[in-house]
Amino acid sequence: MEKTAIKPPMVSAEITAPFRPPPQAMMREMLSRLGIPAVHLIGPPGSGKTELILATLKSLPTPSRVAVIVVNPAAQRDAHRLRQHCRQVEFVDAPVPRAASVWNLVQQLPLKEIDLVLIETCGGLAPLEDLGQNATVAVFAFCGGDDKAAEYHALVKNSAAVILTQIDMRPMVKFNERVFEEDVRTVNANAQIISLSAVTGIGMHQWLDWLTEALAMKKR
């Protein structure tokens, strides 16, 4: 009687393929191991995010130990401005930030020489993608109107701090700060609200104190 050949069992490719964590998880794990906080600054166009980062770099004692990643449709221009005060600046010309793109850029950084990663992106109306950051900071401009915290409520809800920039424009712009703050508190009672001017320096110490505390907590 002819014997039937026994075929080896089929092994599913899904079973044998090695598990690969998502990029944001890999980024968070690496930065956590090195004690480096990553702060995501996000807000609508024109909210003063790049100006805030420039003022931050000028105010920090060691700006050379800060890395900045910029993602927006004209990121190269903003990156060029930032490179005058920061050696480690990467950018992606794209309307929407992707975790994989940010992770690829982080891997190119000399992380042993860095204490802080700042990620600047536009947006806030669409659902937020986790980029691997430790904290999200919403940035709105005084000139943008006092309804922005309500309009971008999803962004406020997921932010550890809410920054209102361009307060040096108070004499020229109709803006109800009480309404703005109430909208923030309605959505996120725990978010720290910081009003400042990156141009004049008013209120910058509050933002720098917040960053310093974030660095200290990460180191601990």
PEJO-V761378 format. One record per residue. N is the residue number from 1. RES is the residue in one small letter. OMEGA is omega in whole degrees, -180 to 180 (* if undefined). NEAR is the number of other C-alpha atoms within 10 Angstrom. D_LAST is the distance of its C-alpha to the last C-alpha in Angstrom with 1 decimal. Layout:
BEGIN
N;RES;OMEGA;NEAR;D_LAST
N;RES;OMEGA;NEAR;D_LAST
END
This chain:
BEGIN
1;m;-177;3;74.4
2;e;180;4;71.9
3;k;179;5;68.3
4;t;-180;6;65.7
5;a;180;6;62.7
6;i;-180;6;59.4
7;k;177;6;56.8
8;p;-178;6;53.2
9;p;178;6;51.0
10;m;179;6;49.4
11;v;-178;8;45.6
12;s;179;8;43.8
13;a;-180;8;41.8
14;e;-179;8;39.2
15;i;-175;8;38.7
16;t;-178;8;38.7
17;a;-180;8;36.5
18;p;179;8;32.9
19;f;179;8;30.3
20;r;-180;8;28.5
21;p;176;9;25.4
22;p;-175;12;25.7
23;p;-179;19;24.4
24;q;178;20;21.7
25;a;179;16;20.3
26;m;179;15;20.5
27;m;-178;23;18.8
28;r;-180;19;15.9
29;e;-178;13;15.5
30;m;-179;16;15.7
31;l;178;21;13.4
32;s;180;15;10.7
33;r;-179;11;11.5
34;l;-180;15;11.2
35;g;-179;19;8.0
36;i;176;23;10.7
37;p;174;24;11.3
38;a;-178;26;15.0
39;v;-179;22;16.8
40;h;176;22;20.4
41;l;-175;25;22.8
42;i;179;24;26.0
43;g;-180;26;29.2
44;p;177;19;33.0
45;p;178;15;34.7
46;g;-179;14;35.2
47;s;175;22;32.3
48;g;-177;21;31.0
49;k;-179;24;27.9
50;t;178;19;28.8
51;e;178;19;29.7
52;l;179;23;26.4
53;i;178;19;24.5
54;l;179;21;27.0
55;a;178;18;26.4
56;t;180;20;22.6
57;l;180;21;23.1
58;k;-175;13;25.5
59;s;-177;14;23.2
60;l;-180;14;20.0
61;p;-179;9;20.1
62;t;180;12;19.5
63;p;180;19;21.0
64;s;-180;16;21.7
65;r;176;19;18.1
66;v;174;21;18.5
67;a;-179;24;20.4
68;v;174;25;22.6
69;i;-177;20;24.5
70;v;177;27;27.5
71;v;172;25;29.6
72;n;-176;20;32.8
73;p;178;14;36.6
74;a;-173;14;36.7
75;a;-177;19;33.2
76;q;-179;17;34.7
77;r;178;13;35.9
78;d;179;18;32.6
79;a;179;21;30.9
80;h;178;14;33.5
81;r;-176;14;32.7
82;l;-177;21;29.0
83;r;177;14;29.7
84;q;-178;11;31.2
85;h;-176;18;27.7
86;c;-177;20;25.4
87;r;-173;14;26.2
88;q;178;21;24.4
89;v;176;24;26.2
90;e;-178;22;27.4
91;f;174;22;29.7
92;v;176;21;31.7
93;d;-179;14;34.9
94;a;-179;16;34.9
95;p;-176;14;35.2
96;v;178;16;32.7
97;p;177;22;29.3
98;r;-177;16;29.0
99;a;-179;18;25.9
100;a;180;16;27.7
101;s;179;16;28.5
102;v;180;22;25.0
103;w;178;19;23.7
104;n;180;12;26.6
105;l;180;15;25.6
106;v;-179;19;21.9
107;q;-180;11;23.2
108;q;-177;10;25.3
109;l;173;16;22.5
110;p;-168;11;21.4
111;l;179;18;17.8
112;k;179;10;16.9
113;e;-173;12;18.0
114;i;178;19;16.2
115;d;-174;21;13.0
116;l;175;24;14.3
117;v;175;24;17.0
118;l;180;18;19.4
119;i;-179;25;22.0
120;e;177;23;25.2
121;t;174;25;27.8
122;c;174;22;30.8
123;g;-180;18;31.7
124;g;179;18;30.6
125;l;179;13;33.9
126;a;178;10;33.8
127;p;-177;9;31.3
128;l;173;14;27.9
129;e;176;11;26.9
130;d;-179;15;23.4
131;l;-176;23;22.5
132;g;-180;23;19.1
133;q;174;20;17.2
134;n;-179;18;14.1
135;a;176;15;16.0
136;t;179;22;19.7
137;v;177;23;21.2
138;a;-178;27;24.9
139;v;178;28;27.0
140;f;-178;26;30.5
141;a;175;24;33.0
142;f;-178;26;35.1
143;c;-178;18;38.1
144;g;179;17;37.4
145;g;-177;15;38.5
146;d;180;21;37.1
147;d;-172;17;37.6
148;k;179;19;34.8
149;a;177;26;32.2
150;a;-179;18;34.9
151;e;-180;13;36.1
152;y;-174;19;32.6
153;h;179;19;31.6
154;a;178;17;30.0
155;l;179;25;27.7
156;v;-178;28;26.8
157;k;-175;21;26.2
158;n;-175;16;23.5
159;s;175;21;21.7
160;a;179;17;18.7
161;a;177;23;20.5
162;v;-177;26;24.2
163;i;174;25;25.3
164;l;-176;26;29.0
165;t;174;27;30.1
166;q;-179;23;33.3
167;i;174;20;33.8
168;d;179;17;36.0
169;m;-177;14;38.6
170;r;-177;12;39.0
171;p;-173;8;42.6
172;m;-174;8;43.8
173;v;175;13;42.3
174;k;-175;12;43.0
175;f;179;18;39.7
176;n;-177;13;39.0
177;e;178;15;35.3
178;r;178;10;35.8
179;v;-180;14;36.9
180;f;-178;19;33.9
181;e;178;18;31.4
182;e;177;14;33.3
183;d;178;20;33.2
184;v;-177;25;29.4
185;r;178;17;29.1
186;t;-177;13;31.6
187;v;-174;17;29.7
188;n;-176;20;26.0
189;a;-176;14;25.7
190;n;-178;12;21.9
191;a;176;19;21.8
192;q;179;18;21.2
193;i;-178;20;24.4
194;i;176;17;24.4
195;s;-176;22;27.8
196;l;171;23;28.2
197;s;179;22;30.5
198;a;-179;22;29.2
199;v;-178;15;32.6
200;t;-179;12;32.9
201;g;179;14;29.2
202;i;177;15;29.7
203;g;-178;16;26.5
204;m;-178;21;24.4
205;h;179;14;22.2
206;q;178;15;21.1
207;w;180;19;20.1
208;l;176;14;18.3
209;d;179;11;16.4
210;w;179;15;15.5
211;l;180;17;14.3
212;t;178;14;12.4
213;e;178;12;10.5
214;a;177;19;10.0
215;l;-178;17;8.7
216;a;-180;13;6.2
217;m;-179;11;5.1
218;k;179;19;5.4
219;k;179;14;3.8
220;r;*;7;0.0
END
